[in-house]
Amino acid sequence: MKKIFGALLILYFFLSGCDKKEDTIPSLNNECFFSTNLDSTGISSKLLGTWEWQYSFSGWHAQYSDVANKGLSLEFKPSGVLIVQRNGVVTQTATWSLRSNLELITEPSVIETWGPVLFCDDQLLFQGGVFDGTNNYYKRD
């Protein structure tokens, strides 16, 4: 009986240590984001539409989070308007444009859009980590 209990206990700890989220979150060095080269016109065009926040990575904590901004979406309109929604409710409206170094400028500031703008297929990354901020990953809605 003790052997069965011991085996079940070991099996429990082994299985509880598995983190399925790791399978769905790409590595930090995902080359796809850094191999997609677009100019300001290409970035502006690709930004248009709605993007759903997926997760963030903070270098300060060396951790991923998929709950910090759950329900956040960004809608980029061609007129230079950015609509920020949380759980379907508009929480902020801002104007947007690109700097010459291909960073997004928003007025007022939207911190989830800080950093260089990078794309990988239907994913968007605001690489705020280069400014000691947080990298925010989005997926096209």
N, C-alpha and C positions, 0 to 999 in steps of 0.2 A: 504494500500500500504506500509506503514512504517513497519507493522508487517512482511510482506512478505520479504521486503528488509532486515530487521533485522535477520529473520530466515535464509535467504540465506547467509548473512554475517557470522553468527555463524557457519553455515554448512561449508562454505569456510575455516574458520580458523581451525575448527575441522579436516577437511580432509587434509589440508596442513600441519598439525602437525604430521601426520602419516609418519613414515620413514620406507619404505619397506625393506631397506638394513638390518635393525636390524634382520629381519627374516632369512636372509641367512648367517649371521656372527655368529659363535658359541660363547658361553660364554667363558670368560677367564679361567674358572675353568673346562674346558672340560676334564673330567677324562679319556677319551679314550686315549689321548696323554700320560698320565702318567701311564696308566695300561698296555701299550704294552712294554714288557721287551725284549730287544734284546742284544746280545753280539756284539763285534766289527765285527765278520764275518756276523752276521745277518743284522747289520746296513749297512755294505758295500754292501752286496748283494741287500738289499732293495733300496739303493740309486741309483743303476744303472738305467739309462734311462733318460728321459726328464721330468722335473718338471716345470709347469707354475705357476708363482707368482699369488696369489689370493688377498691377503691383508696383512696389517701389523698392529701391535698394539704398540703404544708408551706409555710407562708408564709415561713419562715426561709430555705428553699432555693428557693422559687418553683418547685417541681417536683411533678409527680404521681409516685406510685409504685404499681405494681400487683404488687409482689413483697414489700413490707415485712411484710405480715401474711397472705400467701397461705396458704390452708387454715384461716383463722380463721372460726369461726361462733359466733354468740350465740343462745342459746335462752332467751326470756323466758317464764316460766311464770306462770299467774294467781295463784299463791300468793306472788308476790314473790320468786321464786328465779330467778337468772340462772345458766345453765350456759355456760361458755366452753370451746370445744373448738378444738384445733389439729390438723388432719389427722385428725379423727375421734376424737382422744383427749381426754378431759376434763382440762383443765389448771387449772381454777379453778371454784369454786362461790361465788356471792355472793348477797346479798339486794339487791333494788332497790326504789326508790320515786322519786316525783317531788317536787322542791322546788316551792314556790309560783311560782317564775319558770320553771317547766317544764323544768328541767334534771334529768337523771337522777342519783340518788345510788346508789352501790353500796358495799357493805361486805363484804369488803375492796374497795379501789379497783380498778376496771378501766379503765386509761388509754385504751383504745380507745372508751370511752363518754363521754369528757369533752366538755362543752359543751352548748349548747342542742340539743334534739331536734327535727329537722325531717323532713318527709316529702314525697315527690314520687311519686305513684302507688305502685309497688311498691319504691321506694327509700327508704332511711333515711340521714340524715346526722346525725352527732354533730359539731357545729361547734366543735371544740376550738380552732380558730384564734382565737376571740375571747379565749382565755386564753393566747395565745402558744403554743398547742399545735398539734395536727394535726387537720385535718378528715378524718373517716373515713366512707366511703360504703359502704353495705351494700345487698344486694338480697334480697328475700324468697325463701326457699328453697321 
